[in-house]
Amino acid sequence: MSREVRTLRGKIRPYNGATGDTGKVRIIVDDGVFTDAWQVIGFDVFPTNATGNDVQGLLSIDEGGLTGGFDAGDNRQIGWSFMYVGTDGGDSNSWIVPDHVVVRDLWLMNFGNHTMNYLIRVRRRVLNDDQAILALIQERSQDDL
């Protein structure tokens, strides 16, 4: 198993129908090799301004998992993060499904009302055929079965 770690970072604007901003972005694109996978080991979001903004980010392995807000019952959602920074302090937290690997796509959605910075750390995983099949099955939401 390879231990290569990558950092994915950038900004994502919130949904805005008037400007065409979707509030979502595809971070990792399926390369067609199902034994080549990535494990999310860190996920943080933070505002672009020092105070007065809150941001909420969601990681999903399928674009369809980006609807309905934070839902740990949806197997397509694998990470959730938020940060609030106000004049009286702030708070932040993030959660990642620890045993999940990304075999196909990784999507990010900004659920807040402000432009959001993101920092995602992934570790490369090389899977055998059996592990790859199990990972593909795990990517399906229980509601899809």
Salt bridges, closest charged atoms under 4 A:
GLU4 OE2 - ARG6 NH2 2.15
ASP21 OD2 - ARG13 NE 2.89
ASP36 OD1 - ARG124 NE 2.84
ASP44 OD2 - ARG121 NH2 3.09
ASP62 OD2 - ARG76 NH1 3.85
GLU63 OE2 - LYS24 NZ 2.82
ASP74 OD2 - ARG76 NH2 2.86
ASP105 OD2 - ARG26 NE 3.88
GLU139 OE1 - ARG104 NE 2.84
ASP144 OD2 - ARG140 NH2 3.86
